[in-house]
Amino acid sequence: MFSKDEFLQEVQKALDAFCDKQQAEFEAISPDLNTVVDYTRDLLQGGKRFRALFCYYAWASCLGEVEPTQDDLAGIVGIAASLEMFHAAALVHDDLLDQSDLRRGSPAIHKRFETHHQNKNYAGSPERFGVAGSVLVGDLMLGWSSEIFGHALLSSTNKQVESACRDEFSLMRVEVMAGQYLDVLEENAANTRSISEAVGRAEKVILYKTAKYSIEAPLRIGAAFAGADPGQLGQFTQFGIPLGMAFQLRDDLLGVFGESEITGKPTGDDLLEGKRTVLIAKTFELASASQAMALSMVLGKRDATLESIERAKSIIIETGAQKFVEQMITELSEQAHSAISGLPNESALTELI
């Protein structure tokens, strides 16, 4: 078995080796394709890697006293690497959809393609080139994720285990795309929908775009690779869903109140992007007419002044929406802690919370 650090090193090695292989194949087509692999490789460096870790610890916990073979170890590393590749693809598309210029404090992929276009003095629009490049890179990484995942499953001789893993992986892909569309829909159609139902709609977006994809799916995929039974898979769902919801709610608070040095994005970036989070939905629900109008003047407005952003933050606090979300996080975290009790390898999973 690997320690946490050893496992993450193995996952990074697997991703680097895959990128090396793709670079060699792409160079044989055209050296111009080096940019595609370079941007992919850069995005795959670092990050929290908690999807890989939840997958690994769920797998390890379900093995019990069984000592894994080298093929098993290689398989779980490959599966974790595929999840990280999938996540990176989702980030590329998410940044483009949200028009986010930064990712982890560096230019987002579409902005990097724009700069590449400008540096090379290409004809046409740098912005359109950036959009095209990021769409293609994101799509490519989705395909690569499936390739890595399929290769990792070759290590399993149990067809039932392989089928269960594929089912969980396929479900993850469908659910995150569904959640992403609901997120885009909410940002664009919120003014035509009931304010009283906005919190519930925002919670559904969190469930499918983040909670199930970021935590439940990696847990269940790792457990399935170990041959977990339906009861064990259900336990991981009961643990993963509330934890994933709490994680996203905390991220939403950081998206408004977090320091740019920590988040890697401009202050109040979620407000400028117009994200219809639970935090924003609850604010509108509790706000007076004047407060709602002031918040609307900032939400989705990229040219909003720093003064208006600070006023919007104050409104979120004044209405009690921030306190409401903090309480939700506390309750969901308690649910996750309760669900984890009795799971094998409970202490390792607790460390990740």
N, C-alpha and C positions, 0 to 999 in steps of 0.2 A: 504493500500500500504506500501511497505518497503522503508526505506532509502537505499542508496547504500551499506552502511556497514552492515545493517540488512540483506539485500538480500544475500550478499556474505557469511554471517554467516550461513544463512539458507541453502545455496548451500553446504557449507562445512559440515554442520550437515547431510545433505542427503547423501553425499558421504561417510562420516564416518559410518553412520548407515548401508549403503549398504555393506561396507567392513566388518563390524562386522558380518552381516548376512552370507556373503560368508565364513568368517573365521570359523564360527561355522559349516557350512556345510562341509567345506574342512577338518576340524579336525576330523569329523566323518568318513571321508575316510582314511586319514593318516595325522599324525602330520608333516610329511615331506612337506606337502603342505602349511604350515604356511609361508614359505619363499616367495611363490608366492604372497600371499595376503599382506605380509609385504612390499614387494617392490612396489606393486601397491598402497598401502596406502601412502607410503612415496612420491611417485611421484604426488599424488593428493593433497599434501599440498602446499599451496601458489600458486605462479604464478600470472600473471597479471589478469587473469579471464575476459579479455575483451570480449571473446565470450559470456560468461554468461551475462555480463552487456549489450552488444548490443542486445542480445535476450530479456532481461527484459525490457529495455527502449523502444524498438520497440513495444513490447506487450502493455506496459502501455500507449504509445502514441496513439495507435489505439483504446483503450478503450473509449477515450473521457471522458465524464462525468459519464460513467457507473461505478458503484462501484463493484469491483470484489468480488466474494464469497470466502470463505475459500478453497473450492475445486479448484477454479481458481488459487488462490495463491499457493496452493500445486502443482498444475499442472505446473505452470511456473517455480517453483523451480526445479521440477523433470526434466523438459526439459532442463533447464540450466545445471543441474548436468550431464545429459546424454551427453551434448556437451563437458563438461570438461573431462568426461571419454573418449570420442572419441578422443579428442585432446591429452590426455595422451597416448593413444594407438598409435596415429600417431607419437608422440615423440619417443616412444620405437623403432618403426620400422625405423624411420628416422635416429636416432643415429646409429642404426646397419648398415643401408645402407651407411651412410656417414662415418662409422668407427670413430665416435666421441666418445672420451673417457669420456667426461664431459658433464653434463647437470645441468645448474644452479649452477655451481661450485662444484658439487658432481659427483661421478662416475655414468656413464650411466648404464642402467639396464644390458646390456650384460657384462659390466665390473664387476658389482656386482655379477653376476652369476659366472664369472671367479674366483673372489676372494673367493666366497663360495666353489667352487670346490677345490681350493688350500688349504683353511683352513680345509676342511674335509678330505684332502688327498685321494680324489677319484681317481680311475684309469682313464686312457684316457686323452684326451686333454682338458685343462681348456677353451681354445678358442672355441672349438666345443661345449662344455657344455654352454658357455656364449651365443653363437649364438642360440642354441636350446632353452634355457630358455627364451631369450628375444623374440624370435618368438612366442613361446607359450603364454607368458604373454601379448604381444601385441594383439594376436588373441583373447585371453580371454577377454581383456578389450573392444575390438570391440563388442563382443557378449554382454558383460555387458552393454555397452552403449545402444544397441538396447533394452535390457531388461528394463533399467531404463526409456527410452523414451516411450516404449509401455505402461508401468505402469502409467506414467504421463498422457498419453492421456485418461486413464480411467476416469479422472475427467471431461472430456467433454461429454456432452450429445448431441452435435451437430455433426452428422456424416459427414457433409460437411467440418466442421472445422478439424475434425480428419483426413479425407482423404487428405486435403490440407497440413496439417502438415507432414503426412507420405510422401507425394510426395516431399516436400522440403527437408526432411531429407534424403530420398533415393538419390535424385539428388546430395546432398552434398557429400555423400559417394562415388558415382561414379566419380564425378569430381575431388575430391582430389586424388583418386587413379590414375586417368588418368594423372593428373599433376605430381604426384610422378614418374610415369613411364617416362614421357617426360623429367623430370629432370635427372633421371638416364641415359636415352638414350643420352641426350646432353653431359653429362660428358664423356661418352664412345665413342660417334660417332662424336664429334665436329671436329676432324681432317679430317674427310671425307666429311664435309659439307661446304657450302659457308660461308666465313667470312662476306660477305655483308648482309647475311640474319640472322646472329647470334643474333643480338639485337632483331629482331622480334621473333625468337624462344625463347629467354630468357624471353621476355615479356609474351609469351603464357604460359610458365611454371609458372611465377608469378601469372598470371590470375587464372589458375586452381588449382595450389598447395596452394596458399595463399589467394589472394584477395577474390575469391568467397567462399572459405571454411572458412576463418577466420572472415570475416566481413559480406559479403552479405548474406551468408546462415543463420547465427544466427539472423540477422535482419529479414529476410523473414520468418524464422520459428517462431520467436516471434510474428511477425505481423499476420501470418496465424492463430496462436493460438487465437488471438483476433478477428478473423473473417475479416481480412483486405480484401478489394476488389482489383482487378487487378491493378487499378491505384495507390493505396497506395503501393502495392508490387513493382511496377515499380519505384516509388520514392526512395524506400529503395535500389534498385539495383543501381540507378544513384548516390546515395550517397556512397554506400558501395564499389563498384568496384574501383573508383579512390582512395578512402581512403585506401583500402587494398593494392593496387599497391604501393602507397606512403609508407605505413608501411613496406612492404617487401624491397623496395629499400633502405630505411633507415637501415633496418636490414642488408642488404648486405654491406653497407658502414661500419657498425659496425663490421661485420665479417672480415673485412680487417684492419680497422683503430682503432677499439674499444679497450679500455683497458680491460685486462683479468679480473680485479676486477669488472668491470661493466657487461661484457658479460658472465662471468662464463666459458669462453673457452680460450685456449691459444691465444696469439696475432697472427693475420694473419691466423686464423684457416681455414677460407674459402679458402685461397690460398692452404694450405696444403691438404685440402680435394679435391681440383680440381673443385670447384663449378663453373659452367659456367653461371654466373649471367649476368645481363645487364651491370654491371660495368666492368666485365672482357671482355665481348663481345665487348663493345665499346672501351676498351683499345686496343684490337687486331686490331680493325678496324682503329684506329688512329695511331697505333705504327709504327715505322720504323722497318726494318728487324732485326736490332740488338736489339731493344727494345723487339720485339716479341719473339726473341730467348731467351733473358734473363728472360722474364716472363714465357716462357714455361719450363725453367729449374727449376722453383719453383712450378708451378701449378700441384697439385696432388702428390707432392714429400714430403712424411712424414719426410724424413731425411734432408730436406733443412736447410741450416745454417741460423742463425739469420741475418747475413750480406746479404744473398741473398734475404731473405724476405723483409728486409728494402729497398733493391734495387727495388724489385717488387712494393712496395708501392710508391716509388719515380716515377717509370715509369707511374703508374696509374695517378698520379698527373700531371706529365710532359705532357702527351698526351692530357690532358683536359677531360679525362673520368670521373674523380671525379666531376668536375664542371658540366659536362653534366648531370650526375645523380642527383646532387643537384638541377639543374634547373627542371628536370623532377618531383622531389618531390614537388617543389614549385607549379608547374602548376597543378599537380594532387590534391594537397591539396586545391587549389583554386576551382577546379571543385567540390570537395566534399563539401566545404563550400557553394558554390552556389547551389548545389542540395539540401542541408539540409534546405535551406531557405523555410519557409512555412510549413515544416513538423510539425505535432503535437509534443509537448514536445521537441521542437528544442533545448532549452537551456540545457536539460539533455544530449542529444546526443552530443552537442558541447563540453561538459565537458570531453567526452571520447576521443576526437580527440587529 
